[in-house]
Amino acid sequence: MKFTANYKKSGGWYLGWVEEVPGVNTQGKTLAETKSNLREALTLILETNRLINKPTGKIVRETVTI
């Protein structure tokens, strides 16, 4: 999967967020720390979404590519 990460310096901090996934945002003292934190935040959000939306019963499941 590919996502768009955005970074912005604000005072003594760097802010980071992913455009395509609401709620995936973070901060860090360095750009490298912010990038690492953002990857972790994105991974956790995707894992959590999979868990809370785990299908039950008979369903049709497919991959969607855009």
Residue pairs with C-beta under 8 A, 6 or more apart in sequence:
3 18
3 19
3 20
3 21
3 42
4 18
4 19
4 20
5 16
5 17
5 18
5 19
5 35
5 38
6 16
6 17
6 18
6 19
7 14
7 15
7 16
7 31
7 34
7 35
8 14
8 15
8 16
9 15
12 29
13 27
13 28
13 29
14 27
14 28
14 29
14 30
14 31
14 33
14 34
15 25
15 26
15 27
15 34
16 25
16 26
16 27
16 28
16 34
16 35
16 37
16 38
17 24
17 25
17 26
17 38
18 24
18 25
18 38
18 41
18 42
21 42
21 45
21 46
23 45
24 38
24 41
24 42
24 45
25 38
25 41
26 34
26 37
26 38
26 40
26 41
27 34
27 37
28 34
28 35
28 36
28 37
55 61
